Amino acid sequence: WSLSVLDDNGGVCSSIISDSNDKQHVVFIDAESASSILSYMTNSGARWVSEVVDEGGDLEKMSSIAVDEAGNVHIAYFDDYEVENVTKGRLCYANNVDGWNQTVIDDSTAMVGLNPSLAIDQDGWVHISYFDDTGQKVLKYVNNVDGTWSAPIVLDPMSNVGLYSSLAIGTNGSVHIAYLKQGDKDLMYTTNSDGFWDPEKIDDSGTVEGRVVLALDSQGAPHVTYYDDDGLIYAKRNGTVWDKEMLDANNELGSGLSMFIDAQDQVYITYYNEILTLLKYINNVGGEWNNATVIASEGVVGVDSGISVDANGDEHIAYVESTGDGVLNYAEKRSGIWMFQNVDVASCGDRISMVMDSQGRAHVSYFESESKDLRYATLVSVP
């Protein structure tokens, strides 16, 4: 493991992604700045560099980052600002195609742009889903297809929907979004694959809450994992029907949740038991769901996690041990044997982000709560 301090001043709400050249890009909030600057780092040159993306607003909200095939970085983020001592919010977008350029995408209401989810299609166009917390409280969507930002579209006419959403782009350019209908505690899905948006229910039990993760398989079929009051559920869309399975019937589950689909369309999920404070893992390798496995159980482990699978079919999991000051741990499976490492023992926060590059190397960003550093750890040398 090679460990680098990327910024001595900040690192709240970090997110990291690798481009096609195996270079890393990180967006984070500078916690020590008076204006809570949204900052960006990359090692796409010969060394890590830090750049300011946007100095405006409080920015204590989550941002979403992606890298296109040319290595350009695209970020959607919530920016709150003041007008006559009244706090308002807007959806903003920035890229570094020709130096950092910021654009206000949607400021049509008093508090819009929360919890954005961004993805880039094969032509390099940007797609964003996000929550408008004003009035009816709705899920919105915009894109810049053909180079001009579209007018915001309300994806679901019902009220109190879309607090959390997860967006993915199909190989044909179709957009797929799973989202929480928090007012009724239902799980929803919508896509424009037929040329129009048509919301449908994945789960109308009235018991859905917490995070939701969506991913597409090699055939473009959407897979979703989520929590309800009774446990961990997995759903796959077959035609117009959602096939749902309870993977772990346990009302103690919640918080950290991650899913990965490999090239053979096998699904891997990590999740958290909040009461027993342990990290769990399940997959359907071989065509059937295997028994859930406890990956780590000593201490408070798994409050957040990320999973990926390399080209050899070996699983890699980064997770947080919240015992004491907080520890970032890393587990990988080699020849059927789990191997564990403490990446860093100094004050790891409860939120992490992990990505695997094309060489099967793990890259992890995390917030060090004591020093307020944004830290990055990787299995390869940092330039």
C-alpha positions as CSV (number, residue, x, y, z in Angstrom):
1,W,0.0,0.0,0.0
2,S,1.2,3.5,-0.8
3,L,-0.5,6.3,1.2
4,S,-0.6,10.0,0.3
5,V,-2.0,13.0,2.0
6,L,-3.7,14.9,-0.8
7,D,-4.8,18.0,1.1
8,D,-3.9,19.1,4.6
9,N,-7.0,21.3,4.9
10,G,-9.9,19.2,3.9
11,G,-11.7,16.1,2.6
12,V,-15.4,16.0,3.6
13,C,-17.7,14.0,1.3
14,S,-15.0,12.7,-1.0
15,S,-15.6,10.8,-4.2
16,I,-13.0,9.2,-6.5
17,I,-13.0,7.6,-9.9
18,S,-10.4,6.3,-12.3
19,D,-10.3,7.2,-16.0
20,S,-9.3,4.9,-18.9
21,N,-5.6,5.7,-18.4
22,D,-5.8,4.5,-14.8
23,K,-5.4,8.0,-13.4
24,Q,-7.5,9.0,-10.4
25,H,-9.8,12.0,-10.0
26,V,-11.1,13.1,-6.6
27,V,-13.8,15.7,-5.7
28,F,-14.1,16.8,-2.1
29,I,-15.1,19.6,0.2
30,D,-12.3,21.7,1.8
31,A,-13.4,21.5,5.4
32,E,-11.0,24.2,6.7
33,S,-12.0,26.8,4.1
34,A,-14.3,29.6,5.3
35,S,-16.4,29.1,2.2
36,S,-16.3,25.3,2.2
37,I,-14.7,25.2,-1.2
38,L,-15.5,22.3,-3.6
39,S,-12.1,21.1,-4.7
40,Y,-10.8,18.6,-7.2
41,M,-7.6,16.5,-7.3
42,T,-6.0,14.3,-9.9
43,N,-2.8,12.5,-10.6
44,S,-3.4,12.4,-14.3
45,G,-0.2,14.3,-14.8
46,A,3.1,13.2,-13.2
47,R,1.9,14.0,-9.7
48,W,-1.2,14.8,-7.6
49,V,-2.5,18.3,-8.1
50,S,-5.2,20.2,-6.3
51,E,-7.6,22.5,-8.0
52,V,-10.6,24.6,-6.9
53,V,-13.8,23.8,-8.8
54,D,-16.2,26.3,-7.2
55,E,-15.8,28.7,-4.3
56,G,-19.4,29.6,-3.9
57,G,-21.8,28.4,-1.3
58,D,-21.7,26.2,1.7
59,L,-21.5,22.9,-0.2
60,E,-22.0,20.5,2.7
61,K,-24.0,18.3,0.3
62,M,-22.9,15.4,-1.8
63,S,-21.5,15.8,-5.3
64,S,-21.3,13.2,-8.1
65,I,-18.3,12.8,-10.4
66,A,-17.5,10.9,-13.6
67,V,-14.7,10.8,-16.2
68,D,-15.3,10.6,-19.9
69,E,-13.2,8.6,-22.4
70,A,-10.9,11.6,-23.0
71,G,-10.1,11.9,-19.3
72,N,-12.1,15.0,-18.8
73,V,-13.8,15.3,-15.4
74,H,-17.5,16.2,-15.0
75,I,-19.1,17.0,-11.6
76,A,-22.7,17.7,-10.6
77,Y,-23.2,19.3,-7.2
78,F,-25.6,21.0,-4.9
79,D,-24.6,24.7,-4.2
80,D,-26.4,26.6,-1.5
81,Y,-26.2,30.3,-1.4
82,E,-27.8,33.3,0.3
83,V,-30.2,35.9,-1.1
84,E,-31.2,38.6,1.3
85,N,-30.2,36.4,4.2
86,V,-32.3,33.5,2.9
87,T,-30.5,30.3,2.1
88,K,-31.4,28.8,-1.3
89,G,-30.0,25.9,-3.2
90,R,-29.3,25.1,-6.9
91,L,-27.9,22.4,-9.1
92,C,-24.5,23.2,-10.6
93,Y,-22.2,21.5,-13.0
94,A,-18.5,21.9,-13.7
95,N,-16.0,20.3,-16.1
96,N,-12.3,20.8,-16.8
97,V,-12.5,20.4,-20.6
98,D,-10.8,23.9,-21.0
99,G,-10.0,24.8,-17.4
100,W,-12.7,24.7,-14.8
101,N,-16.0,26.0,-16.0
102,Q,-19.0,26.2,-13.8
103,T,-22.6,26.4,-14.9
104,V,-25.8,26.8,-12.9
105,I,-28.1,24.2,-14.3
106,D,-31.2,24.6,-12.2
107,D,-32.1,27.4,-9.8
108,S,-35.7,27.5,-10.7
109,T,-36.9,26.9,-7.1
110,A,-35.7,27.8,-3.6
111,M,-34.0,24.5,-2.8
112,V,-33.1,22.3,-5.8
113,G,-30.2,20.0,-6.8
114,L,-29.9,17.8,-3.7
115,N,-28.3,14.3,-4.0
116,P,-27.4,14.5,-7.7
117,S,-26.4,11.3,-9.6
118,L,-24.3,11.9,-12.7
119,A,-23.4,9.6,-15.6
120,I,-21.8,10.0,-19.0
121,D,-23.1,8.2,-22.1
122,Q,-20.9,6.7,-24.9
123,D,-21.0,10.0,-26.8
124,G,-19.7,12.0,-23.8
125,W,-23.0,13.7,-23.0
126,V,-23.8,14.3,-19.3
127,H,-27.0,13.1,-17.6
128,I,-28.0,14.1,-14.0
129,S,-30.9,13.1,-11.8
130,Y,-31.5,15.1,-8.6
131,F,-34.0,16.1,-5.9
132,D,-36.0,19.3,-5.7
133,D,-36.9,19.9,-2.1
134,T,-39.3,22.8,-2.8
135,G,-43.1,22.6,-3.0
136,Q,-44.1,19.1,-4.2
137,K,-40.6,17.7,-3.6
138,V,-39.9,15.9,-6.9
139,L,-37.3,14.0,-8.8
140,K,-35.8,16.0,-11.7
141,Y,-33.5,15.2,-14.7
142,V,-31.4,17.2,-17.1
143,N,-28.8,16.4,-19.8
144,N,-26.6,18.3,-22.2
145,V,-27.1,16.1,-25.3
146,D,-26.1,18.0,-28.4
147,G,-24.2,20.5,-26.3
148,T,-27.1,22.5,-24.8
149,W,-28.5,21.9,-21.3
150,S,-32.1,20.7,-21.5
151,A,-34.9,22.3,-19.4
152,P,-35.3,20.3,-16.2
153,I,-37.8,17.5,-16.5
154,V,-39.9,16.3,-13.6
155,L,-39.7,12.5,-13.9
156,D,-42.5,11.6,-11.5
157,P,-45.6,13.8,-11.2
158,M,-46.3,12.5,-7.6
159,S,-45.1,14.6,-4.7
160,N,-42.4,13.7,-2.1
161,V,-40.4,11.4,-4.4
162,G,-36.7,11.2,-5.4
163,L,-34.8,12.1,-2.2
164,Y,-32.3,9.4,-3.3
165,S,-31.7,8.3,-6.8
166,S,-29.2,6.2,-8.7
167,L,-28.7,6.7,-12.5
168,A,-27.0,4.5,-15.1
169,I,-26.7,4.8,-18.9
170,G,-27.3,1.9,-21.2
171,T,-25.0,1.1,-24.2
172,N,-27.8,2.5,-26.5
173,G,-27.9,5.7,-24.6
174,S,-31.0,5.0,-22.6
175,V,-31.2,6.4,-19.1
176,H,-32.3,4.2,-16.2
177,I,-33.0,5.6,-12.7
178,A,-34.1,3.9,-9.5
179,Y,-35.3,6.2,-6.8
180,L,-37.0,6.3,-3.4
181,K,-40.6,7.5,-3.1
182,Q,-40.0,8.6,0.5
183,G,-43.5,9.8,1.2
184,D,-44.9,6.3,0.7
185,K,-41.7,4.4,1.4
186,D,-41.9,2.7,-2.0
187,L,-39.1,2.0,-4.5
188,M,-39.5,3.4,-8.1
189,Y,-37.9,3.0,-11.5
190,T,-38.1,5.0,-14.7
191,T,-36.4,4.9,-18.1
192,N,-36.6,6.7,-21.4
193,S,-35.7,3.5,-23.4
194,D,-39.1,3.7,-25.2
195,G,-38.8,7.4,-26.0
196,F,-40.7,8.7,-23.0
197,W,-40.6,8.6,-19.2
198,D,-42.9,6.1,-17.6
199,P,-42.5,5.7,-13.8
200,E,-43.2,2.2,-12.4
201,K,-43.1,0.6,-9.0
202,I,-40.4,-1.8,-8.1
203,D,-41.6,-2.3,-4.6
204,D,-44.9,-0.9,-3.3
205,S,-44.8,-2.5,0.1
206,G,-44.5,0.8,2.0
207,T,-41.5,-0.5,3.8
208,V,-38.5,0.7,1.7
209,E,-36.0,3.1,3.2
210,G,-32.3,3.9,3.1
211,R,-29.9,3.7,0.3
212,V,-30.6,2.3,-3.2
213,V,-28.1,1.1,-5.7
214,L,-28.8,0.5,-9.4
215,A,-26.5,-1.1,-12.1
216,L,-27.0,-2.5,-15.6
217,D,-25.9,-5.9,-16.8
218,S,-24.3,-6.7,-20.2
219,Q,-27.8,-6.9,-21.8
220,G,-28.9,-3.6,-20.4
221,A,-31.2,-5.0,-17.8
222,P,-31.4,-3.0,-14.6
223,H,-30.6,-4.6,-11.2
224,V,-31.4,-2.9,-7.9
225,T,-30.5,-3.6,-4.3
226,Y,-32.1,-1.9,-1.3
227,Y,-33.3,-2.2,2.3
228,D,-36.8,-2.6,3.6
229,D,-38.0,-3.0,7.1
230,D,-37.5,-6.8,6.9
231,G,-34.0,-7.0,5.3
232,L,-31.9,-6.8,2.2
233,I,-33.7,-7.1,-1.2
234,Y,-32.4,-7.6,-4.7
235,A,-34.6,-6.9,-7.8
236,K,-34.0,-7.5,-11.5
237,R,-36.3,-6.3,-14.3
238,N,-37.3,-9.1,-16.7
239,G,-39.3,-7.5,-19.5
240,T,-41.9,-5.4,-17.6
241,V,-41.9,-7.4,-14.4
242,W,-39.6,-7.0,-11.4
243,D,-38.4,-10.2,-9.9
244,K,-37.6,-9.6,-6.2
245,E,-35.7,-11.8,-3.8
246,M,-35.1,-11.3,-0.1
247,L,-31.4,-12.0,0.3
248,D,-31.1,-11.6,4.0
249,A,-34.3,-11.5,6.2
250,N,-33.1,-9.4,9.1
251,N,-34.5,-6.1,10.3
252,E,-31.1,-5.1,11.8
253,L,-29.7,-4.2,8.4
254,G,-29.1,-0.7,7.0
255,S,-26.5,2.0,6.2
256,G,-23.6,1.0,4.0
257,L,-24.6,-0.7,0.7
258,S,-22.7,-1.5,-2.5
259,M,-23.3,-3.6,-5.6
260,F,-21.1,-4.7,-8.5
261,I,-22.0,-6.6,-11.7
262,D,-19.2,-8.4,-13.5
263,A,-18.8,-9.2,-17.2
264,Q,-20.6,-12.5,-16.7
265,D,-23.5,-10.7,-15.1
266,Q,-22.8,-12.1,-11.7
267,V,-23.9,-9.8,-8.8
268,Y,-21.9,-9.0,-5.7
269,I,-23.3,-7.0,-2.8
270,T,-21.8,-5.8,0.5
271,Y,-24.1,-4.5,3.3
272,Y,-24.2,-3.7,7.0
273,N,-25.8,-5.1,10.2
274,E,-26.4,-2.0,12.3
275,I,-27.1,-3.9,15.5
276,L,-24.3,-6.5,15.5
277,T,-22.1,-3.9,13.7
278,L,-20.6,-6.3,11.1
279,L,-19.9,-6.3,7.4
280,K,-21.7,-8.9,5.3
281,Y,-21.3,-10.0,1.7
282,I,-23.4,-12.1,-0.7
283,N,-23.1,-13.1,-4.4
284,N,-24.9,-15.2,-7.0
285,V,-21.8,-16.6,-8.6
286,G,-22.7,-19.9,-10.3
287,G,-26.3,-18.8,-11.0
288,E,-27.8,-19.1,-7.5
289,W,-27.5,-16.8,-4.5
290,N,-24.9,-18.2,-2.1
291,N,-25.2,-18.0,1.6
292,A,-24.3,-14.6,3.1
293,T,-20.8,-14.3,4.5
294,V,-19.6,-12.2,7.4
295,I,-16.5,-10.5,6.1
296,A,-15.6,-8.8,9.3
297,S,-17.2,-8.8,12.8
298,E,-14.7,-7.6,15.4
299,G,-15.5,-4.1,16.4
300,V,-17.9,-1.8,14.6
301,V,-17.1,-2.8,11.0
302,G,-18.9,-2.1,7.7
303,V,-20.7,1.1,8.4
304,D,-19.7,1.9,4.9
305,S,-18.2,-0.3,2.2
306,G,-17.4,-0.5,-1.5
307,I,-17.0,-3.7,-3.6
308,S,-15.5,-4.4,-7.0
309,V,-14.3,-7.5,-8.8
310,D,-11.2,-7.7,-11.0
311,A,-10.8,-9.4,-14.3
312,N,-9.7,-12.6,-12.6
313,G,-13.0,-12.8,-10.7
314,D,-11.4,-11.9,-7.3
315,E,-13.4,-9.7,-5.0
316,H,-12.0,-6.5,-3.4
317,I,-13.8,-4.8,-0.5
318,A,-12.9,-1.6,1.2
319,Y,-14.7,-0.9,4.5
320,V,-14.7,1.3,7.6
321,E,-14.1,0.0,11.1
322,S,-15.7,2.7,13.3
323,T,-14.2,1.3,16.5
324,G,-12.3,4.0,18.4
325,D,-10.8,6.6,16.1
326,G,-11.8,4.7,12.9
327,V,-9.8,2.4,10.6
328,L,-9.9,1.9,6.9
329,N,-9.6,-1.8,6.1
330,Y,-9.2,-3.6,2.8
331,A,-10.1,-7.3,2.0
332,E,-9.4,-9.2,-1.2
333,K,-10.1,-12.8,-2.1
334,R,-7.2,-14.7,-3.7
335,S,-7.6,-18.4,-4.6
336,G,-10.6,-18.6,-2.3
337,I,-8.9,-17.1,0.7
338,W,-9.8,-13.7,2.2
339,M,-6.8,-11.6,3.0
340,F,-7.1,-8.5,5.2
341,Q,-5.1,-5.3,5.5
342,N,-5.3,-2.2,7.7
343,V,-4.7,0.5,5.1
344,D,-4.5,3.3,7.7
345,V,-5.1,3.4,11.5
346,A,-5.6,7.1,12.0
347,S,-9.2,8.4,12.4
348,C,-11.0,7.2,9.3
349,G,-14.4,8.7,8.9
350,D,-17.6,6.7,8.3
351,R,-17.8,7.4,4.5
352,I,-15.5,6.0,1.9
353,S,-15.3,5.7,-1.9
354,M,-13.6,2.9,-3.8
355,V,-12.9,2.2,-7.4
356,M,-11.0,-0.5,-9.3
357,D,-9.0,0.3,-12.4
358,S,-8.6,-1.8,-15.5
359,Q,-5.5,-3.5,-14.0
360,G,-7.5,-4.7,-11.0
361,R,-5.9,-2.2,-8.6
362,A,-7.9,-0.7,-5.8
363,H,-8.0,3.1,-5.2
364,V,-9.7,4.4,-2.0
365,S,-10.4,7.9,-0.8
366,Y,-11.5,8.7,2.7
367,F,-11.8,11.5,5.3
368,E,-9.5,11.5,8.2
369,S,-11.7,12.9,10.9
370,E,-9.0,13.9,13.4
371,S,-6.7,15.8,11.1
372,K,-9.4,16.7,8.6
373,D,-7.2,15.4,5.8
374,L,-8.5,13.9,2.6
375,R,-6.4,10.8,2.2
376,Y,-5.9,8.4,-0.6
377,A,-4.6,4.8,-0.5
378,T,-3.7,2.6,-3.4
379,L,-1.9,-0.7,-4.1
380,V,0.4,1.0,-6.6
381,S,2.9,3.8,-6.2
382,V,1.5,7.2,-6.3
383,P,3.3,9.5,-8.8
